[in-house]
């Protein structure tokens, strides 16, 4: 929609009448749907010329600024709204801003205010999430369970709190609602995977000879959950399993007797290698038909396995190349001190998980008698000019993802990392690892030091005195001193 300049149309508040206000409200709504928030704000500000105390419009302005990531201004308009009329929806909006800013205790107070005025489902949903973030899992469960009109999104979120308190059967059953969650179902029902969608989903009971396990979510999830493919193969020794894997990690996994690994390129590319994979055929319309009895998404495997406990992984299922192992052994043996690798950032796609500590915060570790090795690809690294002489940077994984990272891990004494894929890679490889946690997710539970996923991984959580995630680094420095 082309933007309309209203400045000359509504020069004076006398030009604004009931009909024009209705028109502007409808137009602003269209702009909001199209995510043209600046245009919507123009409409709302014209309405305010006529009625400065229009609390509905003030709230809408706050929402627009929230969508534009201008949080202080959003809070200003929400506060103005509340001073005119206390509305639960506005208290919920204020809570949502603080939730986004990870100010969870403040967010909690506003959601509770909204709930006090009106015992509504939206406030209960928000409190369910907030208490999950605050690791008050039973409160989270209680609020979700009290929702009258609970939907797939709520049940998906509810699963996390059950999983966090290690109620795995309940949690993994509820986690299946992610496949019905309108917010993420598009990911699973994408057009490019339409042939996979047609394959019926396995329930773990019906007879199945040929099963397609489909990747989903992040790299770390697929590295972590590959163990369950192995468990499935051991439980059903006659079952032929094909893992349809992400292109960038399909090469890192070992293949087993009844586990075959294919990547997107080998099965989705219709112009070459058409007959390469005997489990797929091309029909007369040049569409791929996958010849499997059933499919299952990889994150559904714990449910199919009916797990009620998870033990530390013991199977090292990552491929090791002897030439690469030797190369990095020789390269890193040039360093004469304790070799400490670190990863300072991961994907920020999940807002409540803290996955970033500025690179320069690690400079203080260089004062110790260690060799500090940054395990990031060069194009992922922030400005390193002032740090080149203090820590080691390598141009890694140029030709193939993880080909250097894996073998660097095998040749260091310790890995220090935020919560990203590499903790799972290191855990499977049994590398001594310190996992730094701020706000974290269900899989690290409330466990203080040890995790049930990997014996080699130690959890180090941000404490109440450390106001920001980066404040954990001085404590890591002291812990390194003790280690040395």
VEXKOLMI-63728 format. One record per residue (C-alpha): residue in one letter; y, x, z. Coordinates in steps of 0.001 Angstrom, whole numbers, plus 500000, padded with zeros to 6 digits. Last residue first. Example, Ala and Ser with C-alpha at 12.3 -4.5 7.8 and 13.67 -1.06 7.14 Angstrom:
BEGIN
s498940513670507140a495500512300507800
//
This chain:
BEGIN
x476144545857536837x474975542345537663x477376542090540581x480256543143538358x479123540585535777x479375537842538420x482866538991539245x483881538775535576x482231535373535240x484366534204538178x487465535472536380x486275533540533258x485970530077534877x489717529482534645x489271528882530889x487874525403531638x491088524383533359x491764523504536999x489263525975538432x489343525165542150x487012522180541656x484299524312540069x483545525005536414x479770525161536077x477545528166535486x474090527125534281x471462529853533861x469313529900530719x466119532000530507x463786529294531856x464839526792529207x465025522971529084x464602522103532782x467934523727533524x468716526039536400x471960526570538315x473462523356539678x471459520660537949x473616517555537666x472259516746534187x472497519526531581x471098517138528955x473484514362529941x476713515926528702x479276518404529944x482790518520531322x483101522193532156x479986524247531545x479476527943530843x475881528752529875x474811532208531040x471903533408528935x468988535820529260x467245535485525884x463977533516525769x464133533070521968x463995529277522442x466808529508524997x468877531791522771x468739529315519887x469411526435522265x472402528203523814x473550529100520278x474064525466519263x477094524949521506x477916524608525184x480046527677525905x478366531043525826x477578534254527674x474553536089526235x472942538995528078x471035542194527362x471407542236523598x468904543045520844x467078539755520241x470400537911520211x471616540205517432x468475539263515496x469154535546515657x472861535939514856x472155538108511799x470128535597509766x471931532686511477x473093531114508196x472238533095505087x474221535436502869x477170536221505135x475509535656508505x477575538370510184x480749540402509653x480723542078513050x483225542153515902x482888544407518943x485258544364521889x488212546440523129x489434548267520031x489489545159517859x491136543033520561x494804543155519616x494165542200515979x491573539509516794x493368536289515807x490862533421516008x487276533843514818x485367531280512742x485918533035509383x484494536233510866x481200534605511819x480864534487515578x478823536501518046x481612538496519722x480031541565521331x481265543003524635x479956546488525428x479994546810529202x481561548960531919x484060546306532945x487713546121531897x486546544417528693x485793541290530728x489551540697531015x489712540360527220x487520537249527387x490593535063527950x491920536303524582x489257534288522768x490535530972524115x487810528966525909x486404526056523927x483394523765524203x484320521185526810x482288518030526160x484308514809526470x485654514908522909x482396515172520967x483352516663517609x484858519766519222x482330522061517548x481776525310519393x483930527969520978x483804531185523004x480465532718522054x479584535937523879x477228538877523570x476841541395526393x475290544806525674x475118546941528818x476534550320527847x475451552961525340x476371551218522097x474844552954519088x471718551036520066x473471547985518632x473210549154515040x469663550561515364x468354547369516981x470358545325514528x468642546928511536x465197546865513167x465374543132513837x466677542503510339x463747544404508827x461256542709511161x462374539198510308x462016536759513202x461448533039512618x462261530733515534x459410528755517126x459167530669520393x456996528142522273x457443528058526065x460146525383526459x460925524422530035x459204521141531030x460448517643530288x459217514687532329x458656510998531572x457930511520527904x456464508665525859x455882510961522867x457473508309520638x460473508201523006x460772511996523055x460578511946519216x463529509617518639x466020512484518327x464104513729515272x464542510524513295x461231508925512314x459769508157508913x456611506312507883x453772506287505380x455366508960503243x455646509292499462x459376509778499121x460721508271495939x463490510280494342x465414508428491655x465318509555488015x465187505944486775x461595506430485587x460540507520489070x460707511017490501x457978511905492983x457992513388496505x455241514698498738x454070517192496106x457313519123496380x458028521392493404x457811518668490802x461536518050490538x462523521697491036x465840521028489366x468070518110488431x467314515614491176x468541517649494120x467700515508497160x464311517003498009x464635520760497817x468358520741498501x468042518592501619x465585520931503283x461802520949503563x459642522025506490x455875521430506721x454094520865510008x450306520417510103x449280524047510537x452661525284511727x455815526437509991x458261528659511840x461851527486511931x464872529512510798x464716528567507100x465600524883507610x468814525832509439x471594525631506835x469941523000504666x469498520499507505x465877519477507818x463422516940506460x460472517876508681x457164516975507081x454291516063509378x450650515491508369x448902513759511242x445336514865511880x446248516891514991x448152514007516561x449084515313520027x449518518896518818x451673517842515863x453772515630518148x454294518524520569x455338520748517663x457798518105516448x459003517866520054x459831521571520118x462070520978517087x464312519030519466x466428521975520646x467047523454517198x467801519993515792x470198519126518590x471913522516518313x472621521994514608x474257518638515274x473331515003514587x470200514035512669x467169515577510996x464431513324509616x460736513554510535x458650512283507603x455116511251508569x451932511245506429x448748509896507944x450125507085510083x448184504335511846x450541502096513801x451284503142517383x454084505719517332x456597503092516195x457185504657512797x460277503626510833x459638502155507386x460731504270504377x463586502529502554x466189504488504532x464792507728503100x465475506582499545x469030505552500530x469803509018501904x472706509716499538x474033506224500190x474448506813503915x472522504535506259x471999506992509116x475625508076509290x476783504529508655x474886503478511794x477234505569513949x479908503149515149x477849500039514419x475259501201516958x471871500004515748x470270503450515391x472120504524518554x470180501724520241x467162504046520248x468808505820523189x467793502892525392x464135503843525031x465012507512525587x466846506674528804x464262504314530319x461413506743529712x463530509766530620x464839508710533989x466004512263534436x469266511416536260x471172512514533145x468802510557530915x469644507322532750x473346508137532452x473039508905528737x471073505723527931x473980503565529091x476080504980526253x473550503723523677x473315500406525512x477105500061525323x477186500813521584x474272498428520947x476057495515522623x476482494118526137x478107490700526404x478026490165530157x478574493780531216x477215494284534755x474461496712533640x477089499009532150x478998499015535429x475892499711537528x474699502494535210x478033504310535458x478033503912539232x474543505429539305x475650508317537076x478609509544539077x478711512560536800x482500512241536283x481913511840532536x479307509136533242x481708507525535710x484336507364532958x481944505840530426x480813502996532675x484423502537533761x485444501983530139x482624499504529553x483510497642532759x487171497483531743x486238496058528353x483834493531529911x486497491734531926x486929490911535626x490652490338535111x493419491581537384x491127493799539465x489355495082536342x492634496241534807x493553498058538017x490082499673538068x490605500886534487x493923502371535576x492438504265538549x489515505568536481x491853507048533876x493586509027536628x490215510351537814x489192511125534220x492142513223533157x490137514372530125x493208513859527879x491228511235525938x490376509502529203x494047509661530194x495002507847526989x492172505312527395x493297504556530953x496767503720529664x495199501384527088x493021499764529764x496124499176531904x497685497606528812x494689495307528230x494715494300531894x498291492985531562x501036493443534122x504202492104532519x507665493599532103x507070496817534046x503621497046532437x505132497070528934x507581499857529777x504653501900531134x502703501345527907x505758502507525954x506143505734527965x502371506347527926x502389506290524118x505376508659524073x503507511116526283x500340510753524204x501638511502520738x498170511772519190x499232509532516239x496687506909517331x498262506981520807x501695506580519193x500453503486517360x498906502038520541x502164502503522443x504039500694519678x501546497818519964x502172497645523723x505916497472523161x505312494729520577x503379492566523040x505929493316525793x508833491945523766x511571493081526147x513959494529523569x513877491341521482x515904491279518273x516208495004517744x512636495243519065x511424493474515883x512914496286513789x511089498824515941x507777497045515312x508092497207511526x509043500897511514x506186501587513920x503728500062511447x504993502457508770x504510505415511104x501008504116511895x499707504065508342x496076503913509518x495193501422506753x494241498873509415x497467499761511222x499532499194508078x497945495779507632x498778494857511232x502338496062510702x502621493695507731x501418490746509793x503886491550512598x506708492076510086x506080488686508450x505962486897511799x509217488588512782x510781487627509429x509840483982509979x511223483879513526x514537485418512485x515894488930511984x519135489174510014x521156488698513212x519531491876514517x521544493768511936x520571495969509002x517287494186508339x516811494619504578x518590497995504320x516430499655506931x513253497884505815x511944500610503527x508630499321502171x505730501799502015x503412501324499053x500000500000500000
//
